[in-house]
Amino acid sequence: MTVATAFAGMRRAVPVMFRAGCPDCRGRFELAAGALRLAIGASSRTTFYSFTCPDCGAAVRKPAGERIVELLTGGGVRTLRLHSTV
C-alpha cells in the first residue's frame, strides 16, 4: 500500500480560527489556534487565555470561563495546567 492509497478519500483539515480583540488598540481580528495559549488554573481567577495582538504587538490576557476553555481546547489551542503550591 502506498502513502497516497492510505490517505485516499481523506479531506484536508481546515484550520480553526478564533475571533479576538485587543483592549489596547481596539483592533478586531482572527487568530489561528497556534497564536493562542490557554492556562487552566485551580479557579476562575487563574484560568485565562493569552495572545499577542497582531496589530499593536501588545501582550493580551483575558479570563476564560468554562465555555471558552471548551472552545479553545476543542479547537487545538495549546493548554498549560497550572498547579498551586500549598
VENLINWO-V29726 format. One line per field, one symbol per residue. psi: psi as a letter, one per 40 degrees, with the letter a starting at -180 (. if undefined). A space follows every 10 residues. Layout:
BEGIN
psi = ???
END
This chain:
BEGIN
psi = hiddddehei ihhhihihhi ihedeeihii iideeiihhh aeiddehiii ihhedeeihh hiihaddddd ddddeehhhh hhhih.
END
